[in-house]
Amino acid sequence: MSIVWTRLLKQAYRRQPLISFVVTVGAVDLLLGGLEGRGSLLVFGLGTIGAAIAYRWWHIQRKQVGDFAQPSVRYLPDHSSRPQLPMLGLSRKDDPPRSR
């Protein structure tokens, strides 16, 4: 179980390091508030985790909407107006002599 947990944490920290850090801080506040009997710290931890998750969800939603709104800009045409050059090949007769 610990190997799966560490892989999950590493993957989350690589993708979104700031959000993962805020969720970790909120989880520590939540844990300390619950164990010590501090209601305000517990609520602060819950609020921090909820805000980080809400920000991440909002960021994903905004990213999906933005992908369809902007058409791609092409600076070059799809094909050239000039004719394509012929393929060049060297025959065995015309090979330059090799120097050793």
C-alpha positions in Angstrom: 0.0 0.0 0.0 2.8 2.4 0.8 4.3 2.0 -2.7 1.0 2.9 -4.3 0.6 5.9 -2.0 4.1 7.2 -2.7 3.6 6.9 -6.5 0.3 8.7 -6.2 1.8 11.5 -4.2 4.8 11.8 -6.6 2.5 12.0 -9.6 0.3 14.6 -8.0 3.3 16.8 -7.0 4.7 16.6 -10.5 1.5 17.6 -12.2 0.4 20.4 -9.8 3.0 21.2 -7.2 1.3 24.3 -5.8 -2.2 22.7 -5.4 -0.6 19.6 -3.9 1.3 21.7 -1.4 -1.9 23.6 -0.4 -3.8 20.3 0.0 -1.0 18.9 2.2 -1.0 22.0 4.4 -4.8 21.8 4.7 -4.6 18.1 5.6 -2.0 18.7 8.3 -4.2 21.5 9.7 -7.2 19.2 9.6 -5.3 16.4 11.3 -3.9 18.7 14.0 -7.3 20.4 14.6 -9.0 17.0 14.9 -6.5 15.5 17.3 -6.0 18.5 19.5 -9.6 19.4 19.7 -9.2 22.8 18.0 -12.3 23.5 16.0 -11.0 26.6 14.3 -7.9 24.7 13.0 -10.1 21.9 11.8 -12.4 24.2 9.9 -9.4 26.1 8.5 -7.9 22.8 7.2 -11.2 21.8 5.6 -11.6 25.2 4.0 -8.0 25.1 2.7 -8.5 21.7 1.1 -11.9 22.6 -0.3 -10.5 25.9 -1.8 -7.6 24.0 -3.4 -9.9 21.4 -4.9 -12.3 24.0 -6.1 -9.5 26.0 -7.7 -8.2 22.9 -9.5 -11.7 22.0 -10.8 -12.2 25.6 -12.0 -8.8 25.5 -13.7 -9.7 22.3 -15.5 -13.1 23.6 -16.6 -11.6 26.9 -17.9 -8.9 24.9 -19.8 -11.5 22.7 -21.6 -13.6 25.7 -22.6 -10.6 27.6 -23.9 -9.5 24.8 -26.2 -12.5 25.0 -28.4 -12.8 28.8 -28.5 -9.5 29.6 -30.2 -9.0 28.4 -33.8 -5.5 27.5 -34.8 -3.4 30.2 -36.5 -1.4 29.1 -39.5 1.4 31.2 -40.7 2.4 29.1 -43.6 0.2 27.6 -46.3 -0.7 23.9 -46.3 1.2 23.3 -49.5 3.8 25.2 -51.4 3.0 27.0 -54.6 6.3 26.0 -56.1 6.7 22.6 -57.8 8.3 19.9 -55.8 12.0 19.2 -56.6 12.9 15.9 -58.2 14.6 13.2 -56.1 18.4 13.3 -56.6 20.3 10.1 -56.8 23.9 9.3 -57.5 24.8 6.6 -60.0 27.7 4.3 -59.3 29.6 5.7 -62.2 29.6 9.3 -60.9 30.7 8.5 -57.3 33.7 10.6 -56.3 36.9 8.7 -55.4 37.3 8.0 -51.7 40.4 9.4 -50.0 42.1 7.2 -47.5 
